[in-house]
C-alpha cells in the first residue's frame, strides 16, 4: 500500500516546474511518495527514483506497482555519488532531492561527487532542486553547492 503524502512533500512537488513529458530523477526517494506524486504530474514522462537504502527501494517498489507497470516510474538502489545512467538511458530534464545529506551541506565531499554525477545525468540546461527553500530551492549547477 502506498504511503500518504505529507503536506511538506506535497508542497515541494507542487512547486517543481513539472509538465507532461519530462524525464525526472529523484535522489534519495525513500518509500517513493514524492516519486509517485511527480509521476502523476508528468503524464507520459518518466521518473527514475534512486536511494542508497535497499529497504527504501523495496518499500518504494511495493507501493508503486501500478506506476512501474505503466512504465512511468522505476527505482534503482544506488547512492547519488555512485550513480551513472544505464547505457541507452535518456538524460533527465530535472533532478530533485529532499533531505539528502550530500546535497544539503552535511557532507561536502559527497556533495561535490554528487553534483558531478547529477550534471552528467541531466540534459544541457537541466535543473536541480532541493529542499531548504520555501518550499524548495534551485542549485546552480555551474557554481555548485553553497554552505
Phi and psi in radians as a Rosetta constraint file:
Dihedral C 1 N 2 CA 2 C 2 CIRCULARHARMONIC -1.252 0.35
Dihedral N 2 CA 2 C 2 N 3 CIRCULARHARMONIC 2.478 0.35
Dihedral C 2 N 3 CA 3 C 3 CIRCULARHARMONIC -1.271 0.35
Dihedral N 3 CA 3 C 3 N 4 CIRCULARHARMONIC 2.603 0.35
Dihedral C 3 N 4 CA 4 C 4 CIRCULARHARMONIC -1.262 0.35
Dihedral N 4 CA 4 C 4 N 5 CIRCULARHARMONIC 2.548 0.35
Dihedral C 4 N 5 CA 5 C 5 CIRCULARHARMONIC -1.464 0.35
Dihedral N 5 CA 5 C 5 N 6 CIRCULARHARMONIC 2.326 0.35
Dihedral C 5 N 6 CA 6 C 6 CIRCULARHARMONIC -1.395 0.35
Dihedral N 6 CA 6 C 6 N 7 CIRCULARHARMONIC 2.857 0.35
Dihedral C 6 N 7 CA 7 C 7 CIRCULARHARMONIC -1.074 0.35
Dihedral N 7 CA 7 C 7 N 8 CIRCULARHARMONIC -0.671 0.35
Dihedral C 7 N 8 CA 8 C 8 CIRCULARHARMONIC -1.104 0.35
Dihedral N 8 CA 8 C 8 N 9 CIRCULARHARMONIC -0.831 0.35
Dihedral C 8 N 9 CA 9 C 9 CIRCULARHARMONIC -1.179 0.35
Dihedral N 9 CA 9 C 9 N 10 CIRCULARHARMONIC -0.725 0.35
Dihedral C 9 N 10 CA 10 C 10 CIRCULARHARMONIC -1.037 0.35
Dihedral N 10 CA 10 C 10 N 11 CIRCULARHARMONIC -0.799 0.35
Dihedral C 10 N 11 CA 11 C 11 CIRCULARHARMONIC -1.102 0.35
Dihedral N 11 CA 11 C 11 N 12 CIRCULARHARMONIC -0.707 0.35
Dihedral C 11 N 12 CA 12 C 12 CIRCULARHARMONIC -1.082 0.35
Dihedral N 12 CA 12 C 12 N 13 CIRCULARHARMONIC -0.884 0.35
Dihedral C 12 N 13 CA 13 C 13 CIRCULARHARMONIC -1.093 0.35
Dihedral N 13 CA 13 C 13 N 14 CIRCULARHARMONIC -0.724 0.35
Dihedral C 13 N 14 CA 14 C 14 CIRCULARHARMONIC -1.088 0.35
Dihedral N 14 CA 14 C 14 N 15 CIRCULARHARMONIC -0.539 0.35
Dihedral C 14 N 15 CA 15 C 15 CIRCULARHARMONIC -1.415 0.35
Dihedral N 15 CA 15 C 15 N 16 CIRCULARHARMONIC -0.293 0.35
Dihedral C 15 N 16 CA 16 C 16 CIRCULARHARMONIC -1.160 0.35
Dihedral N 16 CA 16 C 16 N 17 CIRCULARHARMONIC 2.485 0.35
Dihedral C 16 N 17 CA 17 C 17 CIRCULARHARMONIC -1.393 0.35
Dihedral N 17 CA 17 C 17 N 18 CIRCULARHARMONIC 1.233 0.35
Dihedral C 17 N 18 CA 18 C 18 CIRCULARHARMONIC -1.631 0.35
Dihedral N 18 CA 18 C 18 N 19 CIRCULARHARMONIC 2.600 0.35
Dihedral C 18 N 19 CA 19 C 19 CIRCULARHARMONIC -2.679 0.35
Dihedral N 19 CA 19 C 19 N 20 CIRCULARHARMONIC 2.799 0.35
Dihedral C 19 N 20 CA 20 C 20 CIRCULARHARMONIC -0.982 0.35
Dihedral N 20 CA 20 C 20 N 21 CIRCULARHARMONIC 2.461 0.35
Dihedral C 20 N 21 CA 21 C 21 CIRCULARHARMONIC 1.598 0.35
Dihedral N 21 CA 21 C 21 N 22 CIRCULARHARMONIC -0.125 0.35
Dihedral C 21 N 22 CA 22 C 22 CIRCULARHARMONIC -1.219 0.35
Dihedral N 22 CA 22 C 22 N 23 CIRCULARHARMONIC 2.657 0.35
Dihedral C 22 N 23 CA 23 C 23 CIRCULARHARMONIC -1.820 0.35
Dihedral N 23 CA 23 C 23 N 24 CIRCULARHARMONIC 2.180 0.35
Dihedral C 23 N 24 CA 24 C 24 CIRCULARHARMONIC -2.186 0.35
Dihedral N 24 CA 24 C 24 N 25 CIRCULARHARMONIC 2.391 0.35
Dihedral C 24 N 25 CA 25 C 25 CIRCULARHARMONIC -1.947 0.35
Dihedral N 25 CA 25 C 25 N 26 CIRCULARHARMONIC 2.107 0.35
Dihedral C 25 N 26 CA 26 C 26 CIRCULARHARMONIC -1.768 0.35
Dihedral N 26 CA 26 C 26 N 27 CIRCULARHARMONIC 2.292 0.35
Dihedral C 26 N 27 CA 27 C 27 CIRCULARHARMONIC -1.848 0.35
Dihedral N 27 CA 27 C 27 N 28 CIRCULARHARMONIC 2.152 0.35
Dihedral C 27 N 28 CA 28 C 28 CIRCULARHARMONIC 1.310 0.35
Dihedral N 28 CA 28 C 28 N 29 CIRCULARHARMONIC 1.012 0.35
Dihedral C 28 N 29 CA 29 C 29 CIRCULARHARMONIC -1.356 0.35
Dihedral N 29 CA 29 C 29 N 30 CIRCULARHARMONIC -0.235 0.35
Dihedral C 29 N 30 CA 30 C 30 CIRCULARHARMONIC 0.954 0.35
Dihedral N 30 CA 30 C 30 N 31 CIRCULARHARMONIC -2.370 0.35
Dihedral C 30 N 31 CA 31 C 31 CIRCULARHARMONIC -1.379 0.35
Dihedral N 31 CA 31 C 31 N 32 CIRCULARHARMONIC 0.131 0.35
Dihedral C 31 N 32 CA 32 C 32 CIRCULARHARMONIC 1.548 0.35
Dihedral N 32 CA 32 C 32 N 33 CIRCULARHARMONIC 0.205 0.35
Dihedral C 32 N 33 CA 33 C 33 CIRCULARHARMONIC -1.057 0.35
Dihedral N 33 CA 33 C 33 N 34 CIRCULARHARMONIC -0.892 0.35
Dihedral C 33 N 34 CA 34 C 34 CIRCULARHARMONIC -1.171 0.35
Dihedral N 34 CA 34 C 34 N 35 CIRCULARHARMONIC -0.684 0.35
Dihedral C 34 N 35 CA 35 C 35 CIRCULARHARMONIC -1.026 0.35
Dihedral N 35 CA 35 C 35 N 36 CIRCULARHARMONIC -0.750 0.35
Dihedral C 35 N 36 CA 36 C 36 CIRCULARHARMONIC -1.139 0.35
Dihedral N 36 CA 36 C 36 N 37 CIRCULARHARMONIC -0.699 0.35
Dihedral C 36 N 37 CA 37 C 37 CIRCULARHARMONIC -1.125 0.35
Dihedral N 37 CA 37 C 37 N 38 CIRCULARHARMONIC -0.717 0.35
Dihedral C 37 N 38 CA 38 C 38 CIRCULARHARMONIC -1.146 0.35
Dihedral N 38 CA 38 C 38 N 39 CIRCULARHARMONIC -0.761 0.35
Dihedral C 38 N 39 CA 39 C 39 CIRCULARHARMONIC -0.998 0.35
Dihedral N 39 CA 39 C 39 N 40 CIRCULARHARMONIC -0.656 0.35
Dihedral C 39 N 40 CA 40 C 40 CIRCULARHARMONIC -1.141 0.35
Dihedral N 40 CA 40 C 40 N 41 CIRCULARHARMONIC -0.534 0.35
Dihedral C 40 N 41 CA 41 C 41 CIRCULARHARMONIC -1.533 0.35
Dihedral N 41 CA 41 C 41 N 42 CIRCULARHARMONIC -0.231 0.35
Dihedral C 41 N 42 CA 42 C 42 CIRCULARHARMONIC -1.904 0.35
Dihedral N 42 CA 42 C 42 N 43 CIRCULARHARMONIC 0.233 0.35
Dihedral C 42 N 43 CA 43 C 43 CIRCULARHARMONIC 0.920 0.35
Dihedral N 43 CA 43 C 43 N 44 CIRCULARHARMONIC -1.975 0.35
Dihedral C 43 N 44 CA 44 C 44 CIRCULARHARMONIC -1.504 0.35
Dihedral N 44 CA 44 C 44 N 45 CIRCULARHARMONIC 0.281 0.35
Dihedral C 44 N 45 CA 45 C 45 CIRCULARHARMONIC -1.361 0.35
Dihedral N 45 CA 45 C 45 N 46 CIRCULARHARMONIC -2.882 0.35
Dihedral C 45 N 46 CA 46 C 46 CIRCULARHARMONIC -2.560 0.35
Dihedral N 46 CA 46 C 46 N 47 CIRCULARHARMONIC 2.435 0.35
Dihedral C 46 N 47 CA 47 C 47 CIRCULARHARMONIC -2.071 0.35
Dihedral N 47 CA 47 C 47 N 48 CIRCULARHARMONIC 2.239 0.35
Dihedral C 47 N 48 CA 48 C 48 CIRCULARHARMONIC -1.911 0.35
Dihedral N 48 CA 48 C 48 N 49 CIRCULARHARMONIC 2.112 0.35
Dihedral C 48 N 49 CA 49 C 49 CIRCULARHARMONIC -1.967 0.35
Dihedral N 49 CA 49 C 49 N 50 CIRCULARHARMONIC 2.260 0.35
Dihedral C 49 N 50 CA 50 C 50 CIRCULARHARMONIC -2.100 0.35
Dihedral N 50 CA 50 C 50 N 51 CIRCULARHARMONIC 2.680 0.35
Dihedral C 50 N 51 CA 51 C 51 CIRCULARHARMONIC -2.714 0.35
Dihedral N 51 CA 51 C 51 N 52 CIRCULARHARMONIC 2.585 0.35
Dihedral C 51 N 52 CA 52 C 52 CIRCULARHARMONIC -1.354 0.35
Dihedral N 52 CA 52 C 52 N 53 CIRCULARHARMONIC -0.242 0.35
Dihedral C 52 N 53 CA 53 C 53 CIRCULARHARMONIC -1.634 0.35
Dihedral N 53 CA 53 C 53 N 54 CIRCULARHARMONIC 2.101 0.35
Dihedral C 53 N 54 CA 54 C 54 CIRCULARHARMONIC -1.075 0.35
Dihedral N 54 CA 54 C 54 N 55 CIRCULARHARMONIC -0.655 0.35
Dihedral C 54 N 55 CA 55 C 55 CIRCULARHARMONIC -1.102 0.35
Dihedral N 55 CA 55 C 55 N 56 CIRCULARHARMONIC -0.771 0.35
Dihedral C 55 N 56 CA 56 C 56 CIRCULARHARMONIC -1.050 0.35
Dihedral N 56 CA 56 C 56 N 57 CIRCULARHARMONIC -0.756 0.35
Dihedral C 56 N 57 CA 57 C 57 CIRCULARHARMONIC -1.142 0.35
Dihedral N 57 CA 57 C 57 N 58 CIRCULARHARMONIC -0.700 0.35
Dihedral C 57 N 58 CA 58 C 58 CIRCULARHARMONIC -1.046 0.35
Dihedral N 58 CA 58 C 58 N 59 CIRCULARHARMONIC -0.802 0.35
Dihedral C 58 N 59 CA 59 C 59 CIRCULARHARMONIC -1.109 0.35
Dihedral N 59 CA 59 C 59 N 60 CIRCULARHARMONIC -0.747 0.35
Dihedral C 59 N 60 CA 60 C 60 CIRCULARHARMONIC -1.088 0.35
Dihedral N 60 CA 60 C 60 N 61 CIRCULARHARMONIC -0.783 0.35
Dihedral C 60 N 61 CA 61 C 61 CIRCULARHARMONIC -1.125 0.35
Dihedral N 61 CA 61 C 61 N 62 CIRCULARHARMONIC -0.717 0.35
Dihedral C 61 N 62 CA 62 C 62 CIRCULARHARMONIC -1.096 0.35
Dihedral N 62 CA 62 C 62 N 63 CIRCULARHARMONIC -0.604 0.35
Dihedral C 62 N 63 CA 63 C 63 CIRCULARHARMONIC -1.574 0.35
Dihedral N 63 CA 63 C 63 N 64 CIRCULARHARMONIC 0.038 0.35
Dihedral C 63 N 64 CA 64 C 64 CIRCULARHARMONIC -2.233 0.35
Dihedral N 64 CA 64 C 64 N 65 CIRCULARHARMONIC 0.474 0.35
Dihedral C 64 N 65 CA 65 C 65 CIRCULARHARMONIC -0.981 0.35
Dihedral N 65 CA 65 C 65 N 66 CIRCULARHARMONIC -0.760 0.35
Dihedral C 65 N 66 CA 66 C 66 CIRCULARHARMONIC -1.127 0.35
Dihedral N 66 CA 66 C 66 N 67 CIRCULARHARMONIC -0.776 0.35
Dihedral C 66 N 67 CA 67 C 67 CIRCULARHARMONIC -1.171 0.35
Dihedral N 67 CA 67 C 67 N 68 CIRCULARHARMONIC -0.691 0.35
Dihedral C 67 N 68 CA 68 C 68 CIRCULARHARMONIC -1.137 0.35
Dihedral N 68 CA 68 C 68 N 69 CIRCULARHARMONIC -0.761 0.35
Dihedral C 68 N 69 CA 69 C 69 CIRCULARHARMONIC -1.075 0.35
Dihedral N 69 CA 69 C 69 N 70 CIRCULARHARMONIC -0.584 0.35
Dihedral C 69 N 70 CA 70 C 70 CIRCULARHARMONIC -1.512 0.35
Dihedral N 70 CA 70 C 70 N 71 CIRCULARHARMONIC 0.070 0.35
Dihedral C 70 N 71 CA 71 C 71 CIRCULARHARMONIC 1.105 0.35
Dihedral N 71 CA 71 C 71 N 72 CIRCULARHARMONIC 0.466 0.35
Dihedral C 71 N 72 CA 72 C 72 CIRCULARHARMONIC -1.784 0.35
Dihedral N 72 CA 72 C 72 N 73 CIRCULARHARMONIC -0.080 0.35
Dihedral C 72 N 73 CA 73 C 73 CIRCULARHARMONIC -2.620 0.35
Dihedral N 73 CA 73 C 73 N 74 CIRCULARHARMONIC 2.405 0.35
Dihedral C 73 N 74 CA 74 C 74 CIRCULARHARMONIC -2.505 0.35
Dihedral N 74 CA 74 C 74 N 75 CIRCULARHARMONIC 2.805 0.35
Dihedral C 74 N 75 CA 75 C 75 CIRCULARHARMONIC -2.220 0.35
Dihedral N 75 CA 75 C 75 N 76 CIRCULARHARMONIC 2.572 0.35
Dihedral C 75 N 76 CA 76 C 76 CIRCULARHARMONIC -2.445 0.35
Dihedral N 76 CA 76 C 76 N 77 CIRCULARHARMONIC 2.363 0.35
Dihedral C 76 N 77 CA 77 C 77 CIRCULARHARMONIC -1.545 0.35
Dihedral N 77 CA 77 C 77 N 78 CIRCULARHARMONIC 1.786 0.35
Dihedral C 77 N 78 CA 78 C 78 CIRCULARHARMONIC -2.877 0.35
Dihedral N 78 CA 78 C 78 N 79 CIRCULARHARMONIC 2.524 0.35
Dihedral C 78 N 79 CA 79 C 79 CIRCULARHARMONIC -1.375 0.35
Dihedral N 79 CA 79 C 79 N 80 CIRCULARHARMONIC 2.577 0.35
Dihedral C 79 N 80 CA 80 C 80 CIRCULARHARMONIC -1.066 0.35
Dihedral N 80 CA 80 C 80 N 81 CIRCULARHARMONIC -0.560 0.35
Dihedral C 80 N 81 CA 81 C 81 CIRCULARHARMONIC -1.140 0.35
Dihedral N 81 CA 81 C 81 N 82 CIRCULARHARMONIC -0.318 0.35
Dihedral C 81 N 82 CA 82 C 82 CIRCULARHARMONIC -1.960 0.35
Dihedral N 82 CA 82 C 82 N 83 CIRCULARHARMONIC 0.022 0.35
Dihedral C 82 N 83 CA 83 C 83 CIRCULARHARMONIC -1.225 0.35
Dihedral N 83 CA 83 C 83 N 84 CIRCULARHARMONIC 2.383 0.35
Dihedral C 83 N 84 CA 84 C 84 CIRCULARHARMONIC -2.495 0.35
Dihedral N 84 CA 84 C 84 N 85 CIRCULARHARMONIC 2.399 0.35
Dihedral C 84 N 85 CA 85 C 85 CIRCULARHARMONIC -1.077 0.35
Dihedral N 85 CA 85 C 85 N 86 CIRCULARHARMONIC 2.514 0.35
Dihedral C 85 N 86 CA 86 C 86 CIRCULARHARMONIC -1.255 0.35
Dihedral N 86 CA 86 C 86 N 87 CIRCULARHARMONIC 2.675 0.35
Dihedral C 86 N 87 CA 87 C 87 CIRCULARHARMONIC -1.025 0.35
Dihedral N 87 CA 87 C 87 N 88 CIRCULARHARMONIC 2.358 0.35
Dihedral C 87 N 88 CA 88 C 88 CIRCULARHARMONIC 1.584 0.35
Dihedral N 88 CA 88 C 88 N 89 CIRCULARHARMONIC -0.234 0.35
Dihedral C 88 N 89 CA 89 C 89 CIRCULARHARMONIC -1.171 0.35
Dihedral N 89 CA 89 C 89 N 90 CIRCULARHARMONIC 2.354 0.35
Dihedral C 89 N 90 CA 90 C 90 CIRCULARHARMONIC -1.330 0.35
Dihedral N 90 CA 90 C 90 N 91 CIRCULARHARMONIC 2.716 0.35
Dihedral C 90 N 91 CA 91 C 91 CIRCULARHARMONIC -1.269 0.35
Dihedral N 91 CA 91 C 91 N 92 CIRCULARHARMONIC 2.839 0.35
Dihedral C 91 N 92 CA 92 C 92 CIRCULARHARMONIC -1.735 0.35
Dihedral N 92 CA 92 C 92 N 93 CIRCULARHARMONIC 2.604 0.35
Dihedral C 92 N 93 CA 93 C 93 CIRCULARHARMONIC -1.438 0.35
Dihedral N 93 CA 93 C 93 N 94 CIRCULARHARMONIC -0.667 0.35
Dihedral C 93 N 94 CA 94 C 94 CIRCULARHARMONIC -2.434 0.35
Dihedral N 94 CA 94 C 94 N 95 CIRCULARHARMONIC 2.499 0.35
Dihedral C 94 N 95 CA 95 C 95 CIRCULARHARMONIC -2.174 0.35
Dihedral N 95 CA 95 C 95 N 96 CIRCULARHARMONIC 2.593 0.35
Dihedral C 95 N 96 CA 96 C 96 CIRCULARHARMONIC -2.576 0.35
Dihedral N 96 CA 96 C 96 N 97 CIRCULARHARMONIC 2.735 0.35
Dihedral C 96 N 97 CA 97 C 97 CIRCULARHARMONIC -2.637 0.35
Dihedral N 97 CA 97 C 97 N 98 CIRCULARHARMONIC 2.467 0.35
Dihedral C 97 N 98 CA 98 C 98 CIRCULARHARMONIC -2.186 0.35
Dihedral N 98 CA 98 C 98 N 99 CIRCULARHARMONIC 2.238 0.35
Dihedral C 98 N 99 CA 99 C 99 CIRCULARHARMONIC 0.965 0.35
Dihedral N 99 CA 99 C 99 N 100 CIRCULARHARMONIC 0.891 0.35
Dihedral C 99 N 100 CA 100 C 100 CIRCULARHARMONIC -1.949 0.35
Dihedral N 100 CA 100 C 100 N 101 CIRCULARHARMONIC 2.020 0.35
Dihedral C 100 N 101 CA 101 C 101 CIRCULARHARMONIC -0.973 0.35
Dihedral N 101 CA 101 C 101 N 102 CIRCULARHARMONIC -0.600 0.35
Dihedral C 101 N 102 CA 102 C 102 CIRCULARHARMONIC -1.209 0.35
Dihedral N 102 CA 102 C 102 N 103 CIRCULARHARMONIC -0.319 0.35
Dihedral C 102 N 103 CA 103 C 103 CIRCULARHARMONIC -2.002 0.35
Dihedral N 103 CA 103 C 103 N 104 CIRCULARHARMONIC -0.078 0.35
Dihedral C 103 N 104 CA 104 C 104 CIRCULARHARMONIC -1.886 0.35
Dihedral N 104 CA 104 C 104 N 105 CIRCULARHARMONIC 0.223 0.35
Dihedral C 104 N 105 CA 105 C 105 CIRCULARHARMONIC 1.636 0.35
Dihedral N 105 CA 105 C 105 N 106 CIRCULARHARMONIC -0.150 0.35
Dihedral C 105 N 106 CA 106 C 106 CIRCULARHARMONIC -1.231 0.35
Dihedral N 106 CA 106 C 106 N 107 CIRCULARHARMONIC -0.481 0.35
Dihedral C 106 N 107 CA 107 C 107 CIRCULARHARMONIC -2.362 0.35
Dihedral N 107 CA 107 C 107 N 108 CIRCULARHARMONIC 1.402 0.35
Dihedral C 107 N 108 CA 108 C 108 CIRCULARHARMONIC -1.002 0.35
Dihedral N 108 CA 108 C 108 N 109 CIRCULARHARMONIC -0.714 0.35
Dihedral C 108 N 109 CA 109 C 109 CIRCULARHARMONIC -1.136 0.35
Dihedral N 109 CA 109 C 109 N 110 CIRCULARHARMONIC -0.771 0.35
Dihedral C 109 N 110 CA 110 C 110 CIRCULARHARMONIC -1.105 0.35
Dihedral N 110 CA 110 C 110 N 111 CIRCULARHARMONIC -0.612 0.35
Dihedral C 110 N 111 CA 111 C 111 CIRCULARHARMONIC -1.081 0.35
Dihedral N 111 CA 111 C 111 N 112 CIRCULARHARMONIC -0.736 0.35
Dihedral C 111 N 112 CA 112 C 112 CIRCULARHARMONIC -1.110 0.35
Dihedral N 112 CA 112 C 112 N 113 CIRCULARHARMONIC -0.761 0.35
Dihedral C 112 N 113 CA 113 C 113 CIRCULARHARMONIC -1.118 0.35
Dihedral N 113 CA 113 C 113 N 114 CIRCULARHARMONIC -0.740 0.35
Dihedral C 113 N 114 CA 114 C 114 CIRCULARHARMONIC -1.038 0.35
Dihedral N 114 CA 114 C 114 N 115 CIRCULARHARMONIC -0.807 0.35
Dihedral C 114 N 115 CA 115 C 115 CIRCULARHARMONIC -1.069 0.35
Dihedral N 115 CA 115 C 115 N 116 CIRCULARHARMONIC -0.654 0.35
Dihedral C 115 N 116 CA 116 C 116 CIRCULARHARMONIC -1.046 0.35
Dihedral N 116 CA 116 C 116 N 117 CIRCULARHARMONIC -0.787 0.35
Dihedral C 116 N 117 CA 117 C 117 CIRCULARHARMONIC -1.241 0.35
Dihedral N 117 CA 117 C 117 N 118 CIRCULARHARMONIC -0.634 0.35
Dihedral C 117 N 118 CA 118 C 118 CIRCULARHARMONIC -1.155 0.35
Dihedral N 118 CA 118 C 118 N 119 CIRCULARHARMONIC -0.812 0.35
Dihedral C 118 N 119 CA 119 C 119 CIRCULARHARMONIC -0.989 0.35
Dihedral N 119 CA 119 C 119 N 120 CIRCULARHARMONIC -0.718 0.35
Dihedral C 119 N 120 CA 120 C 120 CIRCULARHARMONIC -1.175 0.35
Dihedral N 120 CA 120 C 120 N 121 CIRCULARHARMONIC -0.464 0.35
Dihedral C 120 N 121 CA 121 C 121 CIRCULARHARMONIC -1.530 0.35
Dihedral N 121 CA 121 C 121 N 122 CIRCULARHARMONIC -0.271 0.35
Dihedral C 121 N 122 CA 122 C 122 CIRCULARHARMONIC -1.688 0.35
Dihedral N 122 CA 122 C 122 N 123 CIRCULARHARMONIC 2.597 0.35
Dihedral C 122 N 123 CA 123 C 123 CIRCULARHARMONIC -1.138 0.35
Dihedral N 123 CA 123 C 123 N 124 CIRCULARHARMONIC 2.791 0.35
Dihedral C 123 N 124 CA 124 C 124 CIRCULARHARMONIC -0.980 0.35
Dihedral N 124 CA 124 C 124 N 125 CIRCULARHARMONIC 2.300 0.35
Dihedral C 124 N 125 CA 125 C 125 CIRCULARHARMONIC 1.465 0.35
Dihedral N 125 CA 125 C 125 N 126 CIRCULARHARMONIC 0.029 0.35
Dihedral C 125 N 126 CA 126 C 126 CIRCULARHARMONIC -1.089 0.35
Dihedral N 126 CA 126 C 126 N 127 CIRCULARHARMONIC 2.722 0.35
Dihedral C 126 N 127 CA 127 C 127 CIRCULARHARMONIC -2.184 0.35
Dihedral N 127 CA 127 C 127 N 128 CIRCULARHARMONIC 2.565 0.35
Dihedral C 127 N 128 CA 128 C 128 CIRCULARHARMONIC -2.087 0.35
Dihedral N 128 CA 128 C 128 N 129 CIRCULARHARMONIC 2.260 0.35
Dihedral C 128 N 129 CA 129 C 129 CIRCULARHARMONIC -2.159 0.35
Dihedral N 129 CA 129 C 129 N 130 CIRCULARHARMONIC 2.435 0.35
Dihedral C 129 N 130 CA 130 C 130 CIRCULARHARMONIC -2.285 0.35
Dihedral N 130 CA 130 C 130 N 131 CIRCULARHARMONIC 2.930 0.35
Dihedral C 130 N 131 CA 131 C 131 CIRCULARHARMONIC -1.356 0.35
Dihedral N 131 CA 131 C 131 N 132 CIRCULARHARMONIC 3.049 0.35
Dihedral C 131 N 132 CA 132 C 132 CIRCULARHARMONIC 1.886 0.35
Dihedral N 132 CA 132 C 132 N 133 CIRCULARHARMONIC -0.031 0.35
Dihedral C 132 N 133 CA 133 C 133 CIRCULARHARMONIC -1.846 0.35
Dihedral N 133 CA 133 C 133 N 134 CIRCULARHARMONIC -2.527 0.35
Dihedral C 133 N 134 CA 134 C 134 CIRCULARHARMONIC -2.283 0.35
Dihedral N 134 CA 134 C 134 N 135 CIRCULARHARMONIC 1.251 0.35
Dihedral C 134 N 135 CA 135 C 135 CIRCULARHARMONIC -1.738 0.35
Dihedral N 135 CA 135 C 135 N 136 CIRCULARHARMONIC -0.020 0.35
Dihedral C 135 N 136 CA 136 C 136 CIRCULARHARMONIC -2.438 0.35
Dihedral N 136 CA 136 C 136 N 137 CIRCULARHARMONIC 2.946 0.35
Dihedral C 136 N 137 CA 137 C 137 CIRCULARHARMONIC -2.440 0.35
Dihedral N 137 CA 137 C 137 N 138 CIRCULARHARMONIC 2.629 0.35
Dihedral C 137 N 138 CA 138 C 138 CIRCULARHARMONIC -1.642 0.35
Dihedral N 138 CA 138 C 138 N 139 CIRCULARHARMONIC 2.385 0.35
Dihedral C 138 N 139 CA 139 C 139 CIRCULARHARMONIC -1.634 0.35
Dihedral N 139 CA 139 C 139 N 140 CIRCULARHARMONIC 2.295 0.35
Dihedral C 139 N 140 CA 140 C 140 CIRCULARHARMONIC -1.274 0.35
Dihedral N 140 CA 140 C 140 N 141 CIRCULARHARMONIC 1.932 0.35
Dihedral C 140 N 141 CA 141 C 141 CIRCULARHARMONIC -1.328 0.35
Dihedral N 141 CA 141 C 141 N 142 CIRCULARHARMONIC -0.184 0.35
Dihedral C 141 N 142 CA 142 C 142 CIRCULARHARMONIC -1.510 0.35
Dihedral N 142 CA 142 C 142 N 143 CIRCULARHARMONIC -0.844 0.35
Dihedral C 142 N 143 CA 143 C 143 CIRCULARHARMONIC -1.419 0.35
Dihedral N 143 CA 143 C 143 N 144 CIRCULARHARMONIC -0.511 0.35
Dihedral C 143 N 144 CA 144 C 144 CIRCULARHARMONIC 1.616 0.35
Dihedral N 144 CA 144 C 144 N 145 CIRCULARHARMONIC -2.848 0.35
Dihedral C 144 N 145 CA 145 C 145 CIRCULARHARMONIC -1.386 0.35
Dihedral N 145 CA 145 C 145 N 146 CIRCULARHARMONIC 2.503 0.35
Dihedral C 145 N 146 CA 146 C 146 CIRCULARHARMONIC -2.017 0.35
Dihedral N 146 CA 146 C 146 N 147 CIRCULARHARMONIC 2.540 0.35
